[in-house]
Each structure stands twice: as C-alpha cells, then as structure tokens.
C-alpha cells in the first residue's frame, strides 16, 4: 500500500468514526432537498467557494448544499478539513479532488467536485495544474499560488446521460496566469462531445478581457437563464447585492435550456455561509 492509499484509508476511517459520534455531540446530518429542484429532468449545478482556513462553519456549509441538492457542485478553497467535513456531513454525495501543492486526494486545498452518488456513476475524473507543467503540482506564469482545474465525467444511472463538470479557481494576482489558465481549460473542454459545465471563482468580472475570452467559447448561464439573479458574489461576509460577480457557471453548446440562475444569499444561524455567495443553475440537457 503506497502513501496515498494509506492516507486515504486512514481518513476514510476517521470519517466513519466522525459519522458515528456526531449524533452523540448533538449534531445531526442534514436532510437533502428542502429547496431542491422538483422537476426530475432538471440538472442543478452549483459553484461554491467555501473559504479556506475557516472551519467554524462546519454545520452551515454542508447544510446549504443539502438544502439546495445540486446534482454536482464545484468547490473552491476546499482544504483537507473541508474535504473530510463535507464527506461526513453529506453521505449522499461523493467528493473528488487533490491538493494543489501535494497532488494527493484530501491533502491540501483543492478545486473539488461533489456529486450525488445515488443518481450518478463516476466514469472518469482528474486534476490538471494551470501552468506550463500541467501534470505536476506547479505555479504557472505570474500566479501567486498553484492553481488547478478538476474535472469529472458523470453518468446518470437511470438514463445513461453523461455530462462533464470542470471546476477551477483562477489566480487572484497574476493576470497572465488567469488568461493562460483559462485558455488551457477551454481547450480541454473542446475535447468533450457531451454537455459540459464549467464552474469556478474566476477572480475577474464581467466586461474584462478574460470574461470576453470565457464567453467567446462558452455561455454564462446568467445571460440566458429564463429567470436570473443579478449582483456580486464575493462579499467578505458583509452581505449586500454588490456590483459584478466573480463566480460563474458556464455551459457549452450541447446545453440549450437554462431555467434558472440563482445567487444564494441565505443566512444560516444568522451567518453567511462563506465570504462568497454560492450560486446555482437549473438546466435541462
């Protein structure tokens, strides 16, 4: 058994133990679907920056995912502790992703993807680095940090329908890193002859050169949804509508029906769930 297998095995045991002791601590697992889609044809895609390094929201972060019941959710700043917490609190979901500095699952901050394991079979998945050396942990161009994109191909167990979910977090400082990293992701997406969704914290706003690059190849769901919220997504726990979002959900041309784009501004226990609002979109493939 190699090091990664040992770590994964140990953490799975830890998750199982935590699931057993949570009820004795007065902490119950959230029930799925309080605000989930009613139409079974709907595929709900969520993007959620959970905020690295602050784990005093261990109940409300999984609760918002449970309430809105996305088919798959792209997470940003998903530290190892979040990875384990979400795995424990949301047993109806599976979570995949590797640390951006380690390349090891569950170890370090990742652009993880969660999906409903009752509804979908995982066909394939992986992570690549947004750099000149995409297959090893690395920093690209003028970036401040190592940046990654995680992808998964999911197959509906009942219908056989497949879609690909790409999820990323572009750099907060390097403009070349954002443009070049985005170009890498868009080139990868073109390889898939199936519905593709792209979620992420892009660290740029509408109207910028990077946004024009993104929307030249893909469609921002907020621009085509039958009903759509507007306003910012990053708020630093201050709330409010804001001006322009930096978190987006985009689709390729294999998806032509977008019902809803929603910015979740709910509070839980009188607190915002993160310094970013989660967002989701309901669509039909």
Secondary structure, DSSP 8 states (H G I E B T S, - for coil): --HHHHHHHHHHHHHHHHHHHHGGGT-----S-TT--S-TT-EEEEEEE--TT--TTTTHHHHHHHHHT-SEEEEESB-HHHHHHHHHH-TTEEEE-B-TTT--BTSS-B--EEEETTTEEEEEEEEEESSSSTTSS---TT-SS--EEEEEEEEETTT--EEEEEEEE--SS-HHHHHHHHHHHHHHHTT--SEEEEEEE-S--TTSHHHHHHHHHSEEGGGT-SEE--S-SB-TT--S--SS-SEEEEE-TT--EEEEEEEE--EETTEESSSB-EEEEEEE-
